[in-house]
Amino acid sequence: MFRQSTYFYGWSEMMKKNNTILVACIAFLIGYILRQQQEEKQLIKPEKVLKSVKERYQKKYEVSGSWIYMKPEPFEKNDLQYDVYHGGITKHTNGQYIPYEFYIDAHTGTILEMFPQHK
């Protein structure tokens, strides 16, 4: 009889350790998934977006000025909804300064639209 109770005591302790490990693994997995979802929802900082646009265009043109609205706004293109930053740059091309506006996805940094400003 003594052996049997010792066996069950050891089994009980082993199950407690296994349960603790299982709970820790599940908690880690839930934390990881929540962090991934949080990162997907975060917006790119507008300063970083503007710097990226300027760097892209400075490879081909001289960029003499730039601006960006700091708050994202809703934007629809091809029946899809985006949160975008609205900004602009001034390019120096063929002896002229030409202002361009752009809409850029606030989550991915993808330029959705770029066009010359109306005069």
N, C-alpha and C positions, 0 to 999 in steps of 0.2 A: 504494500500500500504506500509506503514511503517513497518508493521509486516513482510510482505513478504521479504523485503530487509534485515531485521535483521535475518530472518531465513536463507537466502542464505549466509549472511556474516558468521554466525555460522557454516553452512555447509562447507563453503570454508575453514575456519580455522581448522575444524575437519579433512578435507581431507588433508590439508597440514601436520598436525601432523601424520596422518596415513601413508602418503607417506614417511615422514622422517623416521618413524619407519621401514617401509618396506625396504627402501634403506639401512638403518643401518643393518638390518638383512641379506639382500643379501650380503652386503660388508663383514660382519662377516663370512658368509658361504663361500664365495669365498676365503677369507683369510685362513680359516681353511683348505679348500681343497688344496690350494697351499702349505701350510705348510706341510701337509701330503705327498704330492708329493715330496717336497724338502727333507724331512727326508728319504724317500725311496731311493733317489738318492745318499745320502751321504754315504761315505765309512767309515767303522770302522777304527780307527787309528791302524796302524801296531803294535805299542807297546802294545796295548790292546789285539790284536789277539795273539801275541807271549806270553804274560802273560797267556792268557787263555789256550793255548796249553800246556805250561809248567805246569800249575796247574792241568790239566787233567792227564798228564802223571806222575806227581810227586806222585799221589795217589797210583800208582803201582810200579814205578821205581824211582831210583835216577837220576835226570837230572843234568848233570854236565856242560852243555854248551848249548847255543842257538844263533840263528841268524835269521834275516829276512831282505829281501829287502824292502825298504821303499816305493817304487812305485809299484802299481798294474800292472799286465801284463795280456794280454788275454790268455785264457786257454780253450781248448775244451775237453769235456768228454761226451761220449754217444751222440754225435751230438748236444750238448748244449754248448753255449758260456758263459763263466764266466769272470769276472774280479777277479784275484786272487793275493794273496800275496804268494811269494815263500820263504820258510824258512826252518829251520832245528833245530834239537835238538840232543844232545848226551845223550843216555841212558846208565846207568851202570847196566848191567844184567849179572848174573853168573860170576862175576869177570872180565867182559870185557866191554870196552867202545864201544858202537855201535852207529855211526852217522846215523840219519834218516833225510830225507827231507820230506817236506809236501807242498801241495798246498791247500790254504784255501780261501773260498769265501770272497771277500773283503766287500760285502754288508751284509752278514748274519753271518759270522764267522764259517761256516760249513766246516769241514775238508773234502775236496773232494778226496784227495789222500795222503797217507803216505807210505813211502817205505824206506828200508835201502839204504844208499849211496853206490855207486859202489866203490870198492877198486881198 
